[in-house]
Amino acid sequence: MKTKRIVFTGIFAALVFITTWMIKFPISFGWGYMHFGDLAVMLSGMLLGPVYGAVAAAFGSALADYASGYAIYMLGTFVVKGLLAFGVGIAYKSLKGDKRSMNKTLRTIYHAVIASIVVVGGYFLVDLILGSFVIEDLGGDTALAYAAFGVIPNFIQVGFGIAASLVFYVPISGPFENIYDKEN
């Protein structure tokens, strides 16, 4: 079972990278880009569990930032996307077996709240740090404005990822049903 999880982790890291790097839409009014990567990030947590999902999400997303010319965001992305997959994985792992079908609404709400807080709050902090210490032209109030500027695009990004991951979860979850049974 451990070999299966490791293989799926590599596959999902590649899937996260591809959906983030290849299918993207630059944001014309700020740094960064919109992408389909959060769909794969959340699915990695939902299907692989918190630990393996976080590893796949963190590495795939950070590599996509590097390949896209946003290396300055790599560390922040590594942490934010890893935490995103970990949080979503916890929501799905804690509701395994009979509990999964028992309260899908609660799981969906938990998934959405965790994802929104981690992505929007995480990138707000990343942008605040970058605006304060790394990007030389910004400082003080300007760094706060820079960080606040990304809140709405990040909500749009995570909202799409939540909706899409919930749609894709059911049809592809079959091979992953027993992946939590023998966690180490």
C-alpha positions as a Markdown table, in Angstrom:
| # | Residue | x | y | z |
|---|---|---|---|---|
| 1 | Met | 0.0 | 0.0 | 0.0 |
| 2 | Lys | 2.9 | 2.4 | 0.7 |
| 3 | Thr | 4.3 | 1.9 | -2.8 |
| 4 | Lys | 0.9 | 2.7 | -4.2 |
| 5 | Arg | 0.7 | 6.0 | -2.2 |
| 6 | Ile | 4.2 | 7.0 | -3.3 |
| 7 | Val | 3.4 | 6.4 | -6.9 |
| 8 | Phe | 0.2 | 8.3 | -6.7 |
| 9 | Thr | 2.1 | 11.1 | -4.9 |
| 10 | Gly | 4.4 | 11.4 | -7.8 |
| 11 | Ile | 1.6 | 11.3 | -10.3 |
| 12 | Phe | -0.3 | 14.0 | -8.4 |
| 13 | Ala | 2.8 | 16.2 | -8.1 |
| 14 | Ala | 3.1 | 16.1 | -11.9 |
| 15 | Leu | -0.7 | 16.7 | -12.3 |
| 16 | Val | -0.5 | 19.7 | -10.0 |
| 17 | Phe | 2.5 | 21.1 | -11.9 |
| 18 | Ile | 0.8 | 20.6 | -15.3 |
| 19 | Thr | -2.5 | 22.1 | -14.3 |
| 20 | Thr | -0.8 | 25.1 | -12.7 |
| 21 | Trp | 1.9 | 25.7 | -15.3 |
| 22 | Met | 0.3 | 24.8 | -18.6 |
| 23 | Ile | -3.2 | 26.1 | -18.1 |
| 24 | Lys | -2.8 | 29.6 | -16.7 |
| 25 | Phe | -4.2 | 33.1 | -17.2 |
| 26 | Pro | -1.9 | 36.0 | -16.2 |
| 27 | Ile | -3.5 | 38.6 | -13.9 |
| 28 | Ser | -2.9 | 41.9 | -15.7 |
| 29 | Phe | -3.3 | 44.1 | -12.6 |
| 30 | Gly | -0.8 | 42.4 | -10.3 |
| 31 | Trp | 1.7 | 39.7 | -9.8 |
| 32 | Gly | 0.8 | 36.1 | -10.6 |
| 33 | Tyr | -1.7 | 34.2 | -12.6 |
| 34 | Met | -5.0 | 32.3 | -12.3 |
| 35 | His | -4.8 | 28.6 | -13.0 |
| 36 | Phe | -6.5 | 25.2 | -12.6 |
| 37 | Gly | -3.8 | 23.9 | -10.2 |
| 38 | Asp | -6.0 | 24.3 | -7.1 |
| 39 | Leu | -8.3 | 21.6 | -8.5 |
| 40 | Ala | -5.4 | 19.2 | -8.5 |
| 41 | Val | -4.1 | 20.4 | -5.2 |
| 42 | Met | -7.4 | 19.8 | -3.5 |
| 43 | Leu | -7.9 | 16.5 | -5.2 |
| 44 | Ser | -4.5 | 15.4 | -4.0 |
| 45 | Gly | -5.5 | 16.0 | -0.4 |
| 46 | Met | -8.9 | 14.5 | -0.9 |
| 47 | Leu | -7.6 | 11.3 | -2.6 |
| 48 | Leu | -4.2 | 10.8 | -1.1 |
| 49 | Gly | -4.8 | 12.0 | 2.4 |
| 50 | Pro | -3.2 | 14.9 | 4.3 |
| 51 | Val | 0.5 | 13.9 | 4.2 |
| 52 | Tyr | 1.0 | 12.4 | 0.8 |
| 53 | Gly | -1.5 | 15.0 | -0.7 |
| 54 | Ala | 0.5 | 17.9 | 0.9 |
| 55 | Val | 3.8 | 16.6 | -0.5 |
| 56 | Ala | 2.4 | 16.3 | -4.0 |
| 57 | Ala | 0.7 | 19.7 | -3.8 |
| 58 | Ala | 3.7 | 21.5 | -2.3 |
| 59 | Phe | 6.3 | 20.2 | -4.8 |
| 60 | Gly | 4.1 | 20.4 | -7.9 |
| 61 | Ser | 2.9 | 24.0 | -7.1 |
| 62 | Ala | 6.4 | 25.3 | -6.2 |
| 63 | Leu | 7.9 | 23.8 | -9.4 |
| 64 | Ala | 5.1 | 25.5 | -11.4 |
| 65 | Asp | 6.0 | 28.9 | -9.9 |
| 66 | Tyr | 9.6 | 28.3 | -10.7 |
| 67 | Ala | 8.9 | 27.3 | -14.3 |
| 68 | Ser | 6.5 | 30.2 | -14.8 |
| 69 | Gly | 9.1 | 32.8 | -13.7 |
| 70 | Tyr | 7.7 | 33.4 | -10.2 |
| 71 | Ala | 10.5 | 31.9 | -8.3 |
| 72 | Ile | 10.1 | 34.6 | -5.7 |
| 73 | Tyr | 6.8 | 32.9 | -4.7 |
| 74 | Met | 8.2 | 29.3 | -4.6 |
| 75 | Leu | 8.6 | 29.1 | -0.8 |
| 76 | Gly | 5.3 | 30.7 | 0.0 |
| 77 | Thr | 3.5 | 28.6 | -2.6 |
| 78 | Phe | 5.2 | 25.4 | -1.2 |
| 79 | Val | 3.8 | 26.2 | 2.3 |
| 80 | Val | 0.4 | 27.5 | 1.2 |
| 81 | Lys | -0.4 | 24.7 | -1.2 |
| 82 | Gly | 1.0 | 22.0 | 1.1 |
| 83 | Leu | -1.2 | 23.4 | 3.9 |
| 84 | Leu | -4.2 | 23.5 | 1.5 |
| 85 | Ala | -3.9 | 19.8 | 0.6 |
| 86 | Phe | -3.2 | 18.9 | 4.2 |
| 87 | Gly | -6.3 | 20.7 | 5.5 |
| 88 | Val | -8.5 | 19.3 | 2.8 |
| 89 | Gly | -7.0 | 15.8 | 3.4 |
| 90 | Ile | -7.8 | 16.0 | 7.1 |
| 91 | Ala | -11.4 | 16.8 | 6.2 |
| 92 | Tyr | -11.7 | 13.8 | 4.0 |
| 93 | Lys | -9.6 | 11.4 | 6.1 |
| 94 | Ser | -11.6 | 12.2 | 9.3 |
| 95 | Leu | -14.8 | 11.4 | 7.4 |
| 96 | Lys | -13.7 | 8.0 | 5.9 |
| 97 | Gly | -15.8 | 4.9 | 5.6 |
| 98 | Asp | -19.4 | 5.1 | 6.8 |
| 99 | Lys | -18.9 | 8.7 | 8.0 |
| 100 | Arg | -18.1 | 9.9 | 4.4 |
| 101 | Ser | -21.6 | 9.3 | 3.2 |
| 102 | Met | -23.1 | 10.3 | 6.5 |
| 103 | Asn | -22.5 | 14.0 | 6.3 |
| 104 | Lys | -21.3 | 15.2 | 2.9 |
| 105 | Thr | -22.6 | 18.7 | 3.5 |
| 106 | Leu | -20.5 | 19.1 | 6.6 |
| 107 | Arg | -17.4 | 17.8 | 4.8 |
| 108 | Thr | -18.0 | 20.2 | 1.9 |
| 109 | Ile | -18.4 | 23.2 | 4.2 |
| 110 | Tyr | -15.2 | 22.2 | 6.1 |
| 111 | His | -13.4 | 21.8 | 2.8 |
| 112 | Ala | -14.5 | 25.2 | 1.5 |
| 113 | Val | -13.7 | 27.0 | 4.8 |
| 114 | Ile | -10.2 | 25.4 | 5.2 |
| 115 | Ala | -9.4 | 26.1 | 1.5 |
| 116 | Ser | -10.5 | 29.7 | 1.6 |
| 117 | Ile | -8.7 | 30.5 | 4.8 |
| 118 | Val | -5.4 | 28.8 | 3.8 |
| 119 | Val | -5.2 | 30.2 | 0.3 |
| 120 | Val | -6.5 | 33.7 | 0.8 |
| 121 | Gly | -4.9 | 34.1 | 4.2 |
| 122 | Gly | -1.7 | 32.4 | 3.2 |
| 123 | Tyr | -1.1 | 34.4 | 0.1 |
| 124 | Phe | -2.1 | 37.6 | 1.9 |
| 125 | Leu | 0.8 | 36.9 | 4.3 |
| 126 | Val | 3.2 | 35.9 | 1.5 |
| 127 | Asp | 2.4 | 39.1 | -0.4 |
| 128 | Leu | 2.7 | 41.2 | 2.8 |
| 129 | Ile | 6.2 | 39.6 | 3.4 |
| 130 | Leu | 7.3 | 40.0 | -0.2 |
| 131 | Gly | 5.9 | 43.6 | -0.3 |
| 132 | Ser | 7.7 | 44.5 | 2.9 |
| 133 | Phe | 11.1 | 42.9 | 2.6 |
| 134 | Val | 11.7 | 41.6 | -0.9 |
| 135 | Ile | 10.2 | 44.0 | -3.4 |
| 136 | Glu | 12.3 | 47.1 | -3.0 |
| 137 | Asp | 9.8 | 49.6 | -4.3 |
| 138 | Leu | 7.2 | 48.7 | -1.6 |
| 139 | Gly | 7.1 | 49.4 | 2.1 |
| 140 | Gly | 4.7 | 50.1 | 5.0 |
| 141 | Asp | 1.2 | 50.9 | 3.8 |
| 142 | Thr | 2.1 | 50.1 | 0.2 |
| 143 | Ala | 3.0 | 46.5 | 1.1 |
| 144 | Leu | -0.4 | 46.2 | 2.9 |
| 145 | Ala | -2.2 | 47.5 | -0.2 |
| 146 | Tyr | -0.2 | 45.1 | -2.4 |
| 147 | Ala | -1.2 | 42.2 | -0.2 |
| 148 | Ala | -4.8 | 43.3 | 0.0 |
| 149 | Phe | -4.9 | 43.6 | -3.8 |
| 150 | Gly | -4.6 | 39.8 | -4.2 |
| 151 | Val | -7.5 | 38.9 | -1.9 |
| 152 | Ile | -10.2 | 39.0 | -4.6 |
| 153 | Pro | -8.2 | 37.1 | -7.3 |
| 154 | Asn | -7.3 | 34.5 | -4.6 |
| 155 | Phe | -11.0 | 34.1 | -3.6 |
| 156 | Ile | -11.9 | 33.5 | -7.2 |
| 157 | Gln | -9.0 | 31.0 | -7.6 |
| 158 | Val | -9.9 | 29.0 | -4.6 |
| 159 | Gly | -13.6 | 29.2 | -5.3 |
| 160 | Phe | -13.1 | 27.6 | -8.7 |
| 161 | Gly | -10.8 | 25.0 | -7.1 |
| 162 | Ile | -13.4 | 24.1 | -4.5 |
| 163 | Ala | -16.2 | 23.7 | -7.0 |
| 164 | Ala | -14.2 | 21.8 | -9.5 |
| 165 | Ser | -12.6 | 19.4 | -7.0 |
| 166 | Leu | -16.0 | 18.5 | -5.6 |
| 167 | Val | -17.3 | 17.8 | -9.1 |
| 168 | Phe | -14.2 | 15.6 | -10.0 |
| 169 | Tyr | -13.9 | 13.8 | -6.6 |
| 170 | Val | -16.8 | 11.4 | -7.0 |
| 171 | Pro | -16.0 | 10.0 | -10.5 |
| 172 | Ile | -12.3 | 9.5 | -9.8 |
| 173 | Ser | -12.3 | 8.4 | -6.2 |
| 174 | Gly | -12.7 | 4.7 | -6.7 |
| 175 | Pro | -9.1 | 3.6 | -6.8 |
| 176 | Phe | -8.4 | 5.7 | -3.7 |
| 177 | Glu | -11.1 | 4.4 | -1.4 |
| 178 | Asn | -8.9 | 2.1 | 0.7 |
| 179 | Ile | -5.8 | 4.4 | 0.7 |
| 180 | Tyr | -6.4 | 5.5 | 4.3 |
| 181 | Asp | -7.0 | 2.1 | 5.8 |
| 182 | Lys | -3.3 | 1.3 | 6.5 |
| 183 | Glu | -1.8 | 4.7 | 7.2 |
| 184 | Asn | 1.5 | 4.6 | 9.0 |
